[in-house]
């Protein structure tokens, strides 16, 4: 994520204005009802700020993958009742996000009112970032607010196209994400430690390549650590790994050494002959792995060593579990490391920022998601930020001129 200033919601004059707010309401559903309201709650501060200022709040969101055409099974309508309950205020709904239904619903909206428009992905122009579709959305508002960090890596009509056509600002939830992730990687207290886990090196090559140039220590866990161990000549038995990426792993190891980043791998492991709950298992040194065994978690010596590194760190960035955490007992390494990090945060010695779908699930499983300084629910956007890639939905907020936003640069918040 690039350095620079963004226009923030607090800088906007919104009273009596139609404010298009891009939110993330791509929520889990079960039996036609929202089963997890985390993302709805994340949007409440921005919505309430706007309604209290007398704005007409018009919410834009996508849901699922309807492939550019209406699909009743992927309608946002089921969100309305729960959102209304959370806001303790009525929420109107329009059966489309452009056209006559949307136009009438916006015209009927009173100052301080809230309207949710139908799934933006019911139109092919959304994911194509079609200029005409973006113009149709923009015609419904006077101002634009992006409050969906999780969609900021996509250059879609409702995340990037509209922001080019209206005065555009970052919402309160988006600001919080930007502030925490920027502080963690661009202006951290050091030593800065990154913990990266997960199954495949192939999905995180850009991430690892970027991190070794930014952090003081990088711990690699999960099945991706197996590829690095194999690249160093360790016989990993039948462990999941990527033989075709051994060369890439060696390049990352060399890059870490060149940039002065200490790259840390497991020194002992938990192995089993099958991946199933409560499977027979044992702790093995790296030279003790049998040919018919697979590595499924970090061993106790590894976790003790990692705890020492965490205790010395001042900032921690975490993405990905350290083992097959979905299955007991192979969750032990992830749970113990996460709980230790949360305790360091509690004591005030560590700023810990985590993100990514599996990471959030792992921290919730460990019972410490609330114990980290900040946990981002964004998956792709958080990962691309860690990779050092620009996020279109945020970059466009930096490109507005003073004349367009009415914001004098010295008054705008740093990102």
C-alpha positions as YAML, in Angstrom:
chain: A
units: angstrom
residues:
- id: 1
  name: UNK
  ca: [0.00, 0.00, 0.00]
- id: 2
  name: UNK
  ca: [1.57, 3.28, -1.04]
- id: 3
  name: UNK
  ca: [2.29, 6.15, 1.29]
- id: 4
  name: UNK
  ca: [0.24, 9.29, 1.01]
- id: 5
  name: UNK
  ca: [-2.85, 11.06, 2.17]
- id: 6
  name: UNK
  ca: [-6.44, 10.09, 1.71]
- id: 7
  name: UNK
  ca: [-9.60, 12.12, 2.08]
- id: 8
  name: UNK
  ca: [-11.38, 11.00, 5.25]
- id: 9
  name: UNK
  ca: [-15.05, 10.93, 6.09]
- id: 10
  name: UNK
  ca: [-14.68, 13.46, 8.89]
- id: 11
  name: UNK
  ca: [-13.54, 16.01, 6.30]
- id: 12
  name: UNK
  ca: [-16.74, 15.74, 4.27]
- id: 13
  name: UNK
  ca: [-19.77, 18.02, 4.53]
- id: 14
  name: UNK
  ca: [-22.60, 15.51, 4.34]
- id: 15
  name: UNK
  ca: [-25.71, 17.16, 5.78]
- id: 16
  name: UNK
  ca: [-28.59, 16.77, 3.35]
- id: 17
  name: UNK
  ca: [-26.32, 15.06, 0.82]
- id: 18
  name: UNK
  ca: [-26.89, 11.71, -0.89]
- id: 19
  name: UNK
  ca: [-23.90, 9.63, 0.21]
- id: 20
  name: UNK
  ca: [-23.07, 6.39, -1.61]
- id: 21
  name: UNK
  ca: [-21.31, 4.09, 0.84]
- id: 22
  name: UNK
  ca: [-19.52, 0.97, -0.39]
- id: 23
  name: UNK
  ca: [-19.77, -1.62, 2.38]
- id: 24
  name: UNK
  ca: [-18.84, -5.29, 2.68]
- id: 25
  name: UNK
  ca: [-22.08, -7.19, 3.18]
- id: 26
  name: UNK
  ca: [-20.80, -10.39, 1.56]
- id: 27
  name: UNK
  ca: [-21.85, -12.22, 4.70]
- id: 28
  name: UNK
  ca: [-22.39, -15.91, 5.51]
- id: 29
  name: UNK
  ca: [-26.00, -17.06, 5.07]
- id: 30
  name: UNK
  ca: [-27.80, -20.11, 6.44]
- id: 31
  name: UNK
  ca: [-31.43, -20.91, 5.70]
- id: 32
  name: UNK
  ca: [-31.93, -17.49, 4.14]
- id: 33
  name: UNK
  ca: [-30.65, -15.61, 7.18]
- id: 34
  name: UNK
  ca: [-27.34, -13.94, 8.05]
- id: 35
  name: UNK
  ca: [-25.35, -16.38, 10.19]
- id: 36
  name: UNK
  ca: [-22.48, -14.04, 11.09]
- id: 37
  name: UNK
  ca: [-23.06, -10.30, 11.51]
- id: 38
  name: UNK
  ca: [-19.39, -9.29, 11.93]
- id: 39
  name: UNK
  ca: [-19.24, -7.35, 8.66]
- id: 40
  name: UNK
  ca: [-22.56, -5.62, 9.30]
- id: 41
  name: UNK
  ca: [-21.32, -4.44, 12.68]
- id: 42
  name: UNK
  ca: [-18.10, -3.18, 11.09]
- id: 43
  name: UNK
  ca: [-20.16, -0.82, 8.89]
- id: 44
  name: UNK
  ca: [-22.24, 0.63, 11.73]
- id: 45
  name: UNK
  ca: [-19.88, 3.46, 12.82]
- id: 46
  name: UNK
  ca: [-19.78, 4.96, 9.32]
- id: 47
  name: UNK
  ca: [-23.53, 4.59, 8.77]
- id: 48
  name: UNK
  ca: [-24.33, 6.09, 12.16]
- id: 49
  name: UNK
  ca: [-21.88, 8.96, 11.65]
- id: 50
  name: UNK
  ca: [-23.62, 9.84, 8.40]
- id: 51
  name: UNK
  ca: [-27.18, 9.51, 9.69]
- id: 52
  name: UNK
  ca: [-26.37, 11.65, 12.74]
- id: 53
  name: UNK
  ca: [-25.04, 14.33, 10.37]
- id: 54
  name: UNK
  ca: [-28.31, 14.24, 8.40]
- id: 55
  name: UNK
  ca: [-27.00, 12.50, 5.29]
- id: 56
  name: UNK
  ca: [-29.07, 10.26, 3.04]
- id: 57
  name: UNK
  ca: [-27.14, 7.00, 3.27]
- id: 58
  name: UNK
  ca: [-27.20, 4.75, 0.19]
- id: 59
  name: UNK
  ca: [-25.41, 1.45, 0.69]
- id: 60
  name: UNK
  ca: [-23.64, -0.39, -2.14]
- id: 61
  name: UNK
  ca: [-22.51, -3.99, -1.74]
- id: 62
  name: UNK
  ca: [-21.98, -7.24, -3.57]
- id: 63
  name: UNK
  ca: [-22.98, -10.71, -2.48]
- id: 64
  name: UNK
  ca: [-21.72, -14.03, -3.85]
- id: 65
  name: UNK
  ca: [-20.89, -14.60, -7.51]
- id: 66
  name: UNK
  ca: [-24.07, -14.18, -9.59]
- id: 67
  name: UNK
  ca: [-22.02, -13.73, -12.79]
- id: 68
  name: UNK
  ca: [-23.44, -10.40, -13.86]
- id: 69
  name: UNK
  ca: [-27.14, -11.20, -13.83]
- id: 70
  name: UNK
  ca: [-29.95, -11.22, -11.24]
- id: 71
  name: UNK
  ca: [-30.18, -14.30, -9.04]
- id: 72
  name: UNK
  ca: [-32.81, -14.28, -6.26]
- id: 73
  name: UNK
  ca: [-30.71, -16.73, -4.26]
- id: 74
  name: UNK
  ca: [-27.96, -14.11, -4.06]
- id: 75
  name: UNK
  ca: [-30.10, -11.10, -3.18]
- id: 76
  name: UNK
  ca: [-29.06, -8.73, -0.40]
- id: 77
  name: UNK
  ca: [-32.66, -8.42, 0.81]
- id: 78
  name: UNK
  ca: [-32.14, -10.86, 3.75]
- id: 79
  name: UNK
  ca: [-29.61, -8.39, 5.17]
- id: 80
  name: UNK
  ca: [-32.19, -5.65, 5.66]
- id: 81
  name: UNK
  ca: [-33.93, -6.85, 8.83]
- id: 82
  name: UNK
  ca: [-30.73, -7.62, 10.74]
- id: 83
  name: UNK
  ca: [-29.13, -4.34, 9.67]
- id: 84
  name: UNK
  ca: [-32.26, -2.49, 10.78]
- id: 85
  name: UNK
  ca: [-32.12, -4.25, 14.15]
- id: 86
  name: UNK
  ca: [-28.45, -3.36, 14.59]
- id: 87
  name: UNK
  ca: [-29.06, 0.29, 13.68]
- id: 88
  name: UNK
  ca: [-32.31, 0.41, 15.66]
- id: 89
  name: UNK
  ca: [-33.74, 2.28, 12.69]
- id: 90
  name: UNK
  ca: [-35.59, 1.37, 9.50]
- id: 91
  name: UNK
  ca: [-33.59, 0.40, 6.42]
- id: 92
  name: UNK
  ca: [-35.18, 0.71, 2.99]
- id: 93
  name: UNK
  ca: [-34.37, -1.68, 0.15]
- id: 94
  name: UNK
  ca: [-34.30, -1.17, -3.62]
- id: 95
  name: UNK
  ca: [-34.74, -4.14, -5.93]
- id: 96
  name: UNK
  ca: [-31.90, -2.90, -8.15]
- id: 97
  name: UNK
  ca: [-28.79, -0.77, -7.72]
- id: 98
  name: UNK
  ca: [-29.45, 1.38, -10.81]
- id: 99
  name: UNK
  ca: [-32.48, 2.25, -12.92]
- id: 100
  name: UNK
  ca: [-36.00, 3.24, -11.91]
- id: 101
  name: UNK
  ca: [-36.23, 1.14, -8.74]
- id: 102
  name: UNK
  ca: [-33.02, 2.61, -7.35]
- id: 103
  name: UNK
  ca: [-33.86, 6.13, -8.50]
- id: 104
  name: UNK
  ca: [-37.29, 6.07, -6.84]
- id: 105
  name: UNK
  ca: [-35.90, 4.62, -3.60]
- id: 106
  name: UNK
  ca: [-33.22, 7.34, -3.45]
- id: 107
  name: UNK
  ca: [-35.81, 10.05, -4.21]
- id: 108
  name: UNK
  ca: [-37.99, 8.77, -1.34]
- id: 109
  name: UNK
  ca: [-35.08, 8.76, 1.13]
- id: 110
  name: UNK
  ca: [-35.20, 11.41, 3.83]
- id: 111
  name: UNK
  ca: [-32.28, 13.08, 5.58]
- id: 112
  name: UNK
  ca: [-30.85, 10.63, 8.10]
- id: 113
  name: UNK
  ca: [-32.40, 7.67, 6.29]
- id: 114
  name: UNK
  ca: [-30.67, 4.48, 5.17]
- id: 115
  name: UNK
  ca: [-31.20, 2.61, 1.91]
- id: 116
  name: UNK
  ca: [-29.62, -0.66, 0.81]
- id: 117
  name: UNK
  ca: [-29.38, -1.20, -2.95]
- id: 118
  name: UNK
  ca: [-29.52, -4.66, -4.50]
- id: 119
  name: UNK
  ca: [-26.38, -6.68, -5.23]
- id: 120
  name: UNK
  ca: [-24.05, -4.70, -7.52]
- id: 121
  name: UNK
  ca: [-22.87, -7.96, -9.11]
- id: 122
  name: UNK
  ca: [-26.31, -8.47, -10.65]
- id: 123
  name: UNK
  ca: [-24.81, -6.23, -13.37]
- id: 124
  name: UNK
  ca: [-21.88, -7.34, -15.55]
- id: 125
  name: UNK
  ca: [-20.62, -3.75, -15.50]
- id: 126
  name: UNK
  ca: [-19.66, -4.08, -11.83]
- id: 127
  name: UNK
  ca: [-16.72, -6.46, -12.15]
- id: 128
  name: UNK
  ca: [-15.82, -5.04, -15.57]
- id: 129
  name: UNK
  ca: [-15.58, -1.56, -14.00]
- id: 130
  name: UNK
  ca: [-17.73, -0.38, -16.91]
- id: 131
  name: UNK
  ca: [-17.77, 3.41, -17.22]
- id: 132
  name: UNK
  ca: [-21.49, 3.56, -18.06]
- id: 133
  name: UNK
  ca: [-22.46, 1.43, -15.08]
- id: 134
  name: UNK
  ca: [-20.20, 3.48, -12.80]
- id: 135
  name: UNK
  ca: [-21.90, 6.64, -14.09]
- id: 136
  name: UNK
  ca: [-25.33, 5.19, -13.33]
- id: 137
  name: UNK
  ca: [-24.26, 4.45, -9.78]
- id: 138
  name: UNK
  ca: [-22.66, 7.88, -9.38]
- id: 139
  name: UNK
  ca: [-25.86, 9.59, -10.53]
- id: 140
  name: UNK
  ca: [-27.55, 8.33, -7.36]
- id: 141
  name: UNK
  ca: [-25.21, 10.22, -5.01]
- id: 142
  name: UNK
  ca: [-23.50, 13.49, -4.28]
- id: 143
  name: UNK
  ca: [-20.56, 11.97, -2.40]
- id: 144
  name: UNK
  ca: [-18.88, 8.56, -2.28]
- id: 145
  name: UNK
  ca: [-17.48, 6.77, 0.76]
- id: 146
  name: UNK
  ca: [-15.52, 3.51, 0.59]
- id: 147
  name: UNK
  ca: [-15.81, 1.53, 3.81]
- id: 148
  name: UNK
  ca: [-14.96, -1.92, 2.42]
- id: 149
  name: UNK
  ca: [-11.25, -2.69, 2.80]
- id: 150
  name: UNK
  ca: [-11.97, -6.31, 1.87]
- id: 151
  name: UNK
  ca: [-13.01, -5.19, -1.64]
- id: 152
  name: UNK
  ca: [-10.34, -2.50, -2.03]
- id: 153
  name: UNK
  ca: [-8.04, -4.73, -4.08]
- id: 154
  name: UNK
  ca: [-10.65, -4.94, -6.83]
- id: 155
  name: UNK
  ca: [-10.93, -2.24, -9.49]
- id: 156
  name: UNK
  ca: [-14.69, -2.63, -9.83]
- id: 157
  name: UNK
  ca: [-17.32, -0.03, -10.63]
- id: 158
  name: UNK
  ca: [-18.51, 0.32, -7.03]
- id: 159
  name: UNK
  ca: [-15.00, 0.39, -5.56]
- id: 160
  name: UNK
  ca: [-12.99, 2.37, -8.09]
- id: 161
  name: UNK
  ca: [-15.11, 3.63, -10.98]
- id: 162
  name: UNK
  ca: [-17.58, 5.63, -8.87]
- id: 163
  name: UNK
  ca: [-14.75, 7.12, -6.80]
- id: 164
  name: UNK
  ca: [-13.44, 8.80, -9.94]
- id: 165
  name: UNK
  ca: [-16.78, 10.50, -10.59]
- id: 166
  name: UNK
  ca: [-17.70, 11.87, -7.16]
- id: 167
  name: UNK
  ca: [-15.87, 13.49, -4.24]
- id: 168
  name: UNK
  ca: [-14.58, 10.35, -2.53]
- id: 169
  name: UNK
  ca: [-13.65, 9.63, 1.08]
- id: 170
  name: UNK
  ca: [-12.52, 6.74, 3.25]
- id: 171
  name: UNK
  ca: [-15.10, 5.51, 5.76]
- id: 172
  name: UNK
  ca: [-14.33, 4.91, 9.42]
- id: 173
  name: UNK
  ca: [-13.83, 1.14, 9.10]
- id: 174
  name: UNK
  ca: [-11.57, 1.55, 6.07]
- id: 175
  name: UNK
  ca: [-9.57, 4.23, 7.88]
- id: 176
  name: UNK
  ca: [-9.04, 1.90, 10.82]
- id: 177
  name: UNK
  ca: [-7.77, -0.84, 8.52]
- id: 178
  name: UNK
  ca: [-5.43, 1.54, 6.70]
- id: 179
  name: UNK
  ca: [-4.06, 3.03, 9.92]
- id: 180
  name: UNK
  ca: [-3.30, -0.33, 11.50]
- id: 181
  name: UNK
  ca: [-1.83, -2.10, 8.50]
- id: 182
  name: UNK
  ca: [0.24, 0.93, 7.50]
- id: 183
  name: UNK
  ca: [1.61, 1.36, 11.01]
- id: 184
  name: UNK
  ca: [2.47, -2.34, 11.17]
- id: 185
  name: UNK
  ca: [4.50, -2.59, 7.98]
- id: 186
  name: UNK
  ca: [5.41, 0.92, 6.83]
- id: 187
  name: UNK
  ca: [6.14, 2.62, 10.14]
- id: 188
  name: UNK
  ca: [6.49, -0.12, 12.74]
- id: 189
  name: UNK
  ca: [8.21, -0.26, 16.06]
- id: 190
  name: UNK
  ca: [11.03, -2.73, 15.64]
- id: 191
  name: UNK
  ca: [11.95, -5.55, 15.83]
- id: 192
  name: UNK
  ca: [9.25, -6.37, 13.27]
- id: 193
  name: UNK
  ca: [8.26, -10.04, 13.06]
- id: 194
  name: UNK
  ca: [6.10, -11.66, 10.38]
- id: 195
  name: UNK
  ca: [4.51, -15.07, 10.83]
- id: 196
  name: UNK
  ca: [3.33, -16.63, 7.59]
- id: 197
  name: UNK
  ca: [1.63, -20.02, 7.38]
- id: 198
  name: UNK
  ca: [-0.70, -21.88, 5.09]
- id: 199
  name: UNK
  ca: [-0.42, -24.70, 2.62]
- id: 200
  name: UNK
  ca: [1.25, -23.38, -0.51]
- id: 201
  name: UNK
  ca: [4.32, -21.32, -1.28]
- id: 202
  name: UNK
  ca: [2.86, -20.80, -4.78]
- id: 203
  name: UNK
  ca: [0.07, -18.58, -3.42]
- id: 204
  name: UNK
  ca: [2.43, -16.48, -1.31]
- id: 205
  name: UNK
  ca: [5.58, -16.01, -3.39]
- id: 206
  name: UNK
  ca: [4.97, -12.26, -3.76]
- id: 207
  name: UNK
  ca: [4.17, -12.00, -0.07]
- id: 208
  name: UNK
  ca: [7.36, -13.73, 1.09]
- id: 209
  name: UNK
  ca: [9.49, -11.86, -1.45]
- id: 210
  name: UNK
  ca: [8.17, -8.52, -0.16]
- id: 211
  name: UNK
  ca: [8.35, -9.39, 3.53]
- id: 212
  name: UNK
  ca: [12.01, -10.42, 3.53]
- id: 213
  name: UNK
  ca: [12.86, -6.85, 2.48]
- id: 214
  name: UNK
  ca: [10.71, -5.27, 5.22]
- id: 215
  name: UNK
  ca: [10.82, -7.36, 8.39]
- id: 216
  name: UNK
  ca: [13.54, -8.25, 10.88]
- id: 217
  name: UNK
  ca: [12.38, -11.85, 11.34]
- id: 218
  name: UNK
  ca: [10.14, -14.04, 9.22]
- id: 219
  name: UNK
  ca: [8.77, -17.30, 10.61]
- id: 220
  name: UNK
  ca: [7.35, -19.70, 8.03]
- id: 221
  name: UNK
  ca: [4.98, -22.43, 9.22]
- id: 222
  name: UNK
  ca: [2.23, -24.65, 7.87]
- id: 223
  name: UNK
  ca: [2.71, -26.93, 4.90]
- id: 224
  name: UNK
  ca: [4.61, -24.19, 3.06]
- id: 225
  name: UNK
  ca: [7.42, -24.67, 5.58]
- id: 226
  name: UNK
  ca: [7.78, -28.22, 4.27]
- id: 227
  name: UNK
  ca: [8.81, -26.88, 0.88]
- id: 228
  name: UNK
  ca: [11.50, -24.74, 2.51]
- id: 229
  name: UNK
  ca: [12.72, -27.64, 4.64]
- id: 230
  name: UNK
  ca: [12.92, -29.86, 1.55]
- id: 231
  name: UNK
  ca: [14.81, -27.08, -0.25]
- id: 232
  name: UNK
  ca: [17.37, -27.22, 2.57]
- id: 233
  name: UNK
  ca: [17.79, -30.95, 2.16]
- id: 234
  name: UNK
  ca: [15.51, -32.23, 4.92]
- id: 235
  name: UNK
  ca: [13.80, -35.56, 4.19]
- id: 236
  name: UNK
  ca: [10.16, -34.63, 4.87]
- id: 237
  name: UNK
  ca: [8.65, -38.07, 4.20]
- id: 238
  name: UNK
  ca: [5.26, -37.89, 2.51]
- id: 239
  name: UNK
  ca: [4.53, -34.36, 3.78]
- id: 240
  name: UNK
  ca: [2.54, -32.00, 1.59]
- id: 241
  name: UNK
  ca: [4.93, -29.74, -0.31]
- id: 242
  name: UNK
  ca: [5.61, -28.29, -3.77]
- id: 243
  name: UNK
  ca: [8.61, -30.01, -5.37]
- id: 244
  name: UNK
  ca: [8.57, -27.65, -8.36]
- id: 245
  name: UNK
  ca: [9.11, -24.66, -6.06]
- id: 246
  name: UNK
  ca: [12.25, -25.82, -4.29]
- id: 247
  name: UNK
  ca: [14.26, -23.40, -6.41]
- id: 248
  name: UNK
  ca: [11.91, -20.55, -5.53]
- id: 249
  name: UNK
  ca: [12.26, -21.39, -1.85]
- id: 250
  name: UNK
  ca: [16.05, -21.25, -2.15]
- id: 251
  name: UNK
  ca: [15.79, -17.85, -3.87]
- id: 252
  name: UNK
  ca: [13.65, -16.52, -1.01]
- id: 253
  name: UNK
  ca: [16.13, -17.90, 1.54]
- id: 254
  name: UNK
  ca: [18.95, -16.13, -0.32]
- id: 255
  name: UNK
  ca: [16.98, -12.89, -0.55]
- id: 256
  name: UNK
  ca: [16.32, -12.98, 3.19]
- id: 257
  name: UNK
  ca: [20.01, -13.44, 3.92]
- id: 258
  name: UNK
  ca: [20.93, -10.60, 1.56]
- id: 259
  name: UNK
  ca: [18.47, -8.16, 3.17]
- id: 260
  name: UNK
  ca: [19.39, -9.10, 6.73]
- id: 261
  name: UNK
  ca: [16.07, -10.78, 7.49]
- id: 262
  name: UNK
  ca: [16.29, -13.78, 9.82]
- id: 263
  name: UNK
  ca: [14.14, -16.46, 8.16]
- id: 264
  name: UNK
  ca: [13.02, -18.99, 10.78]
- id: 265
  name: UNK
  ca: [11.77, -22.51, 10.02]
- id: 266
  name: UNK
  ca: [10.55, -25.28, 12.35]
- id: 267
  name: UNK
  ca: [13.29, -27.13, 14.23]
- id: 268
  name: UNK
  ca: [11.03, -29.98, 15.31]
- id: 269
  name: UNK
  ca: [7.66, -31.16, 14.00]
- id: 270
  name: UNK
  ca: [4.59, -33.20, 14.82]
- id: 271
  name: UNK
  ca: [4.19, -36.10, 12.39]
- id: 272
  name: UNK
  ca: [1.54, -38.73, 11.73]
- id: 273
  name: UNK
  ca: [0.81, -41.34, 9.11]
- id: 274
  name: UNK
  ca: [-2.67, -39.97, 8.38]
- id: 275
  name: UNK
  ca: [-4.50, -36.69, 8.70]
- id: 276
  name: UNK
  ca: [-7.48, -37.37, 10.89]
- id: 277
  name: UNK
  ca: [-8.74, -36.28, 14.28]
- id: 278
  name: UNK
  ca: [-6.76, -37.77, 17.17]
- id: 279
  name: UNK
  ca: [-4.52, -39.73, 14.82]
- id: 280
  name: UNK
  ca: [-1.50, -41.44, 16.33]
- id: 281
  name: UNK
  ca: [1.28, -38.86, 16.28]
- id: 282
  name: UNK
  ca: [4.70, -38.11, 17.61]
- id: 283
  name: UNK
  ca: [7.19, -35.28, 17.89]
- id: 284
  name: UNK
  ca: [10.18, -35.70, 15.59]
- id: 285
  name: UNK
  ca: [13.44, -33.91, 14.96]
- id: 286
  name: UNK
  ca: [14.09, -32.88, 11.38]
- id: 287
  name: UNK
  ca: [16.36, -35.91, 10.91]
- id: 288
  name: UNK
  ca: [13.82, -38.35, 12.35]
- id: 289
  name: UNK
  ca: [10.91, -38.15, 9.90]
- id: 290
  name: UNK
  ca: [9.97, -41.56, 8.47]
- id: 291
  name: UNK
  ca: [9.19, -41.98, 4.78]
- id: 292
  name: UNK
  ca: [5.53, -42.80, 5.48]
- id: 293
  name: UNK
  ca: [4.99, -39.88, 7.88]
- id: 294
  name: UNK
  ca: [3.73, -36.40, 7.15]
- id: 295
  name: UNK
  ca: [4.41, -33.13, 8.99]
- id: 296
  name: UNK
  ca: [1.14, -31.73, 10.36]
- id: 297
  name: UNK
  ca: [2.22, -29.18, 12.97]
- id: 298
  name: UNK
  ca: [5.18, -27.42, 14.54]
- id: 299
  name: UNK
  ca: [6.83, -29.20, 17.45]
- id: 300
  name: UNK
  ca: [7.16, -27.89, 21.03]
- id: 301
  name: UNK
  ca: [10.77, -26.75, 20.63]
- id: 302
  name: UNK
  ca: [9.76, -24.73, 17.59]
- id: 303
  name: UNK
  ca: [6.89, -23.06, 19.44]
- id: 304
  name: UNK
  ca: [9.15, -22.28, 22.41]
- id: 305
  name: UNK
  ca: [11.68, -20.70, 20.06]
- id: 306
  name: UNK
  ca: [8.93, -18.76, 18.30]
- id: 307
  name: UNK
  ca: [7.63, -17.53, 21.66]
- id: 308
  name: UNK
  ca: [11.09, -16.13, 22.41]
- id: 309
  name: UNK
  ca: [11.10, -14.27, 19.07]
- id: 310
  name: UNK
  ca: [7.58, -12.94, 19.72]
- id: 311
  name: UNK
  ca: [8.58, -11.72, 23.18]
- id: 312
  name: UNK
  ca: [11.51, -9.78, 21.68]
- id: 313
  name: UNK
  ca: [9.41, -8.27, 18.88]
- id: 314
  name: UNK
  ca: [7.64, -4.92, 19.11]
- id: 315
  name: UNK
  ca: [5.41, -5.45, 16.06]
- id: 316
  name: UNK
  ca: [3.91, -8.66, 14.68]
- id: 317
  name: UNK
  ca: [2.17, -9.23, 11.35]
- id: 318
  name: UNK
  ca: [0.48, -12.66, 11.06]
- id: 319
  name: UNK
  ca: [-1.03, -14.37, 8.02]
- id: 320
  name: UNK
  ca: [-1.86, -18.08, 7.94]
- id: 321
  name: UNK
  ca: [-1.99, -21.01, 10.41]
- id: 322
  name: UNK
  ca: [1.10, -22.96, 11.49]
- id: 323
  name: UNK
  ca: [-0.33, -26.44, 10.99]
- id: 324
  name: UNK
  ca: [-3.49, -28.38, 10.13]
- id: 325
  name: UNK
  ca: [-5.31, -26.28, 12.76]
- id: 326
  name: UNK
  ca: [-8.78, -27.39, 11.67]
- id: 327
  name: UNK
  ca: [-8.14, -30.79, 13.20]
- id: 328
  name: UNK
  ca: [-7.28, -31.55, 16.82]
- id: 329
  name: UNK
  ca: [-4.52, -32.11, 17.91]
- id: 330
  name: UNK
  ca: [-2.71, -30.50, 14.96]
- id: 331
  name: UNK
  ca: [-3.97, -27.09, 16.07]
- id: 332
  name: UNK
  ca: [-1.60, -27.00, 19.05]
- id: 333
  name: UNK
  ca: [1.20, -24.96, 17.50]
- id: 334
  name: UNK
  ca: [-1.13, -22.32, 16.07]
- id: 335
  name: UNK
  ca: [-3.14, -22.04, 19.28]
- id: 336
  name: UNK
  ca: [-0.14, -21.78, 21.60]
- id: 337
  name: UNK
  ca: [1.67, -19.21, 19.44]
- id: 338
  name: UNK
  ca: [-1.49, -17.12, 19.04]
- id: 339
  name: UNK
  ca: [-2.21, -17.16, 22.76]
- id: 340
  name: UNK
  ca: [1.36, -16.19, 23.57]
- id: 341
  name: UNK
  ca: [1.17, -13.26, 21.12]
- id: 342
  name: UNK
  ca: [-2.14, -12.10, 22.61]
- id: 343
  name: UNK
  ca: [-0.59, -12.19, 26.09]
- id: 344
  name: UNK
  ca: [2.30, -10.01, 24.89]
- id: 345
  name: UNK
  ca: [-0.25, -7.56, 23.48]
- id: 346
  name: UNK
  ca: [-2.08, -7.55, 26.83]
- id: 347
  name: UNK
  ca: [1.14, -6.74, 28.65]
- id: 348
  name: UNK
  ca: [1.66, -3.79, 26.32]
- id: 349
  name: UNK
  ca: [4.89, -4.96, 24.73]
- id: 350
  name: UNK
  ca: [3.59, -5.91, 21.30]
- id: 351
  name: UNK
  ca: [1.46, -4.51, 18.49]
- id: 352
  name: UNK
  ca: [-0.05, -7.52, 16.70]
- id: 353
  name: UNK
  ca: [-1.91, -7.22, 13.40]
- id: 354
  name: UNK
  ca: [-3.38, -10.27, 11.66]
- id: 355
  name: UNK
  ca: [-5.53, -10.88, 8.62]
- id: 356
  name: UNK
  ca: [-6.81, -13.36, 6.08]
- id: 357
  name: UNK
  ca: [-9.71, -15.79, 6.24]
- id: 358
  name: UNK
  ca: [-7.82, -18.81, 7.62]
- id: 359
  name: UNK
  ca: [-5.96, -16.55, 10.03]
- id: 360
  name: UNK
  ca: [-9.16, -15.11, 11.48]
- id: 361
  name: UNK
  ca: [-10.60, -18.61, 11.81]
- id: 362
  name: UNK
  ca: [-7.44, -19.81, 13.56]
- id: 363
  name: UNK
  ca: [-7.40, -16.89, 16.00]
- id: 364
  name: UNK
  ca: [-11.08, -17.38, 16.76]
- id: 365
  name: UNK
  ca: [-10.38, -21.06, 17.31]
- id: 366
  name: UNK
  ca: [-7.63, -20.10, 19.76]
- id: 367
  name: UNK
  ca: [-10.02, -17.69, 21.46]
- id: 368
  name: UNK
  ca: [-7.70, -14.70, 21.03]
- id: 369
  name: UNK
  ca: [-8.99, -12.75, 18.02]
- id: 370
  name: UNK
  ca: [-10.08, -10.04, 20.46]
- id: 371
  name: UNK
  ca: [-6.64, -10.12, 22.08]
- id: 372
  name: UNK
  ca: [-4.73, -8.92, 19.01]
- id: 373
  name: UNK
  ca: [-4.27, -5.21, 18.39]
- id: 374
  name: UNK
  ca: [-6.15, -5.51, 15.12]
- id: 375
  name: UNK
  ca: [-7.57, -8.38, 13.10]
- id: 376
  name: UNK
  ca: [-8.56, -7.71, 9.50]
- id: 377
  name: UNK
  ca: [-11.38, -9.81, 8.11]
- id: 378
  name: UNK
  ca: [-10.22, -8.95, 4.59]
- id: 379
  name: UNK
  ca: [-8.67, -11.85, 2.72]
- id: 380
  name: UNK
  ca: [-7.37, -10.84, -0.70]
- id: 381
  name: UNK
  ca: [-6.97, -7.16, 0.14]
- id: 382
  name: UNK
  ca: [-4.95, -7.88, 3.28]
- id: 383
  name: UNK
  ca: [-2.74, -10.32, 1.40]
- id: 384
  name: UNK
  ca: [-2.14, -7.91, -1.49]
- id: 385
  name: UNK
  ca: [-1.29, -5.17, 1.00]
- id: 386
  name: UNK
  ca: [1.30, -7.49, 2.59]
- id: 387
  name: UNK
  ca: [2.62, -8.20, -0.90]
- id: 388
  name: UNK
  ca: [3.24, -4.50, -1.39]
- id: 389
  name: UNK
  ca: [0.72, -4.19, -4.22]
- id: 390
  name: UNK
  ca: [-1.40, -1.05, -4.77]
- id: 391
  name: UNK
  ca: [-5.07, -1.38, -3.82]
- id: 392
  name: UNK
  ca: [-7.22, 0.37, -6.47]
- id: 393
  name: UNK
  ca: [-10.05, 1.14, -4.07]
- id: 394
  name: UNK
  ca: [-7.67, 3.05, -1.81]
- id: 395
  name: UNK
  ca: [-5.37, 4.49, -4.42]
- id: 396
  name: UNK
  ca: [-8.26, 6.32, -6.06]
- id: 397
  name: UNK
  ca: [-9.02, 8.07, -2.77]
- id: 398
  name: UNK
  ca: [-5.55, 9.61, -2.89]
- id: 399
  name: UNK
  ca: [-6.01, 10.99, -6.39]
- id: 400
  name: UNK
  ca: [-8.73, 13.48, -5.63]
- id: 401
  name: UNK
  ca: [-7.78, 17.15, -5.86]
- id: 402
  name: UNK
  ca: [-8.50, 19.77, -3.24]
- id: 403
  name: UNK
  ca: [-11.12, 21.27, -5.56]
- id: 404
  name: UNK
  ca: [-12.92, 17.92, -5.88]
- id: 405
  name: UNK
  ca: [-12.94, 17.03, -2.19]
- id: 406
  name: UNK
  ca: [-12.78, 20.40, -0.46]
- id: 407
  name: UNK
  ca: [-10.04, 18.89, 1.72]
- id: 408
  name: UNK
  ca: [-6.86, 20.86, 2.31]
- id: 409
  name: UNK
  ca: [-3.93, 18.40, 2.41]
- id: 410
  name: UNK
  ca: [-2.69, 19.44, 5.85]
- id: 411
  name: UNK
  ca: [-6.10, 18.59, 7.26]
- id: 412
  name: UNK
  ca: [-6.37, 15.15, 5.68]
- id: 413
  name: UNK
  ca: [-5.24, 12.18, 7.74]
- id: 414
  name: UNK
  ca: [-2.14, 10.23, 6.91]
- id: 415
  name: UNK
  ca: [-2.66, 6.74, 5.60]
...
